[in-house]
């Protein structure tokens, strides 16, 4: 069980790092067309001449995919172990020390996984959400303005980012606790740090679709 928790912590840390970097990249939308389109091209040319076009990016994608599979597998195994250890539930549904984020970890995780699939089909490949000929590869600014001009798409992204915020709120704290960085004397401060980080990620990600929908970015 300890090994599975460590696996979740390490793979979770990989995805937290990715989420923060991805959010920072998205915020380049506010710097204009050249900034974010150049960033998209940089991600594919990074590592040259040692790596060919897109090779380092694909290496990162493989690490992320492996981390996601391990994270979900460990979570499912821990859930089964927990239920097997106590097949009969508690007499009360009230818990002494928990949060809404902790109680909804599984559901927020499922929602994030579904959103990730949609996001890959949407802005990463243009398979869904665009009319024929609208999606232009590597024209990130153009594609995001078209995508988020539709309020249902923006609403879906906001809901998904709210789920991500809830997930991170508990996940970052749990990760720190698993690796032993959260002694009792610092528990309150680290829980606050986890919540601040989760809220910042939410604000950073939703700022772009909201700005496009409101007409501030066009």
URKA-V851435 format. One record per residue. N is the residue number from 1. RES is the residue in one small letter. BURIAL is b if it has 24 or more other C-alpha atoms within 12 Angstrom, else e. Layout:
BEGIN
N,RES,BURIAL
N,RES,BURIAL
END
This chain:
BEGIN
1,x,e
2,x,e
3,x,e
4,x,b
5,x,b
6,x,b
7,x,b
8,x,b
9,x,b
10,x,b
11,x,b
12,x,b
13,x,b
14,x,b
15,x,b
16,x,b
17,x,e
18,x,e
19,x,b
20,x,b
21,x,e
22,x,e
23,x,b
24,x,b
25,x,b
26,x,b
27,x,b
28,x,b
29,x,b
30,x,b
31,x,e
32,x,e
33,x,b
34,x,e
35,x,e
36,x,b
37,x,b
38,x,e
39,x,b
40,x,b
41,x,e
42,x,e
43,x,b
44,x,b
45,x,e
46,x,e
47,x,e
48,x,e
49,x,e
50,x,e
51,x,e
52,x,e
53,x,e
54,x,e
55,x,e
56,x,e
57,x,e
58,x,e
59,x,e
60,x,e
61,x,e
62,x,e
63,x,e
64,x,b
65,x,e
66,x,e
67,x,b
68,x,b
69,x,e
70,x,b
71,x,b
72,x,b
73,x,e
74,x,b
75,x,b
76,x,e
77,x,e
78,x,e
79,x,e
80,x,e
81,x,e
82,x,e
83,x,e
84,x,e
85,x,e
86,x,e
87,x,e
88,x,e
89,x,e
90,x,e
91,x,e
92,x,e
93,x,e
94,x,e
95,x,e
96,x,e
97,x,e
98,x,e
99,x,e
100,x,e
101,x,b
102,x,b
103,x,e
104,x,e
105,x,b
106,x,b
107,x,e
108,x,b
109,x,b
110,x,e
111,x,b
112,x,b
113,x,b
114,x,e
115,x,b
116,x,b
117,x,e
118,x,e
119,x,b
120,x,e
121,x,e
122,x,b
123,x,b
124,x,b
125,x,e
126,x,b
127,x,e
128,x,e
129,x,b
130,x,b
131,x,e
132,x,e
133,x,e
134,x,e
135,x,b
136,x,b
137,x,e
138,x,b
139,x,b
140,x,b
141,x,b
142,x,b
143,x,b
144,x,b
145,x,b
146,x,b
147,x,b
148,x,b
149,x,b
150,x,e
151,x,e
152,x,e
153,x,b
154,x,b
155,x,e
156,x,b
157,x,b
158,x,b
159,x,e
160,x,b
161,x,b
162,x,b
163,x,b
164,x,b
165,x,b
166,x,b
167,x,b
168,x,b
169,x,b
170,x,b
171,x,b
172,x,b
173,x,b
174,x,b
175,x,b
176,x,b
177,x,b
178,x,b
179,x,e
180,x,e
181,x,e
182,x,e
183,x,e
184,x,e
185,x,e
186,x,e
187,x,e
188,x,e
189,x,e
190,x,b
191,x,b
192,x,e
193,x,e
194,x,b
195,x,b
196,x,e
197,x,b
198,x,b
199,x,b
200,x,b
201,x,b
202,x,b
203,x,b
204,x,b
205,x,b
206,x,b
207,x,b
208,x,b
209,x,b
210,x,b
211,x,b
212,x,b
213,x,b
214,x,e
215,x,e
216,x,e
217,x,b
218,x,b
END
